[in-house]
């Protein structure tokens, strides 16, 4: 694979991640006027008496296992499915980054 083609793949993936995060941010917020992008993780944490980071990694585990299963399978999955799974995983890591930054007051 050429460097240019690889760079295009990365750019396209990151743009798709960003677009999806923006769209889903509104969908998952409790208050559409004052959006807390991390609300779902904070609420799940409160219900389970764990930290928001622990709630996030619990939710992310489902995506990780799905990717592992796909990688180990002999089935040929459509690119649309791969893109969905990969994007979800990248976005969970971006959300984890935001949780950590908020937790440490580093913004």
Steps between C-alpha positions, in 0.01 A plus 500: 500500500635839409552769760249726322230234498562419867481870591167527315362204694602663830356839403171345386471292819569792731249718315238225532576463874459873550174512306355208696607642837331830421176330392491252788589766758158657471324162492662377824469820704239535770444869434492607136561866593801442725676197363728296728667274250603262779158472665438134407823388668436708811144369531608138445773550760253634757259212447778242538695681773815510286699779334404645162823355355403155625154541350654598167741208485216264585303633204810500279570134583203397287656674200845355572362147516306552179818609320695204642227263384500650151880481475504135606213401272545350156191688385556790261323802646392795288708818530195681638499269803877536552473879478217504755691286752831680454335841526315404818824385658693814404216718628489320835871576541439866413218511756730339759754770428234766561397336829861495620559862399180609676585294809846654526383852414751513218300716259 
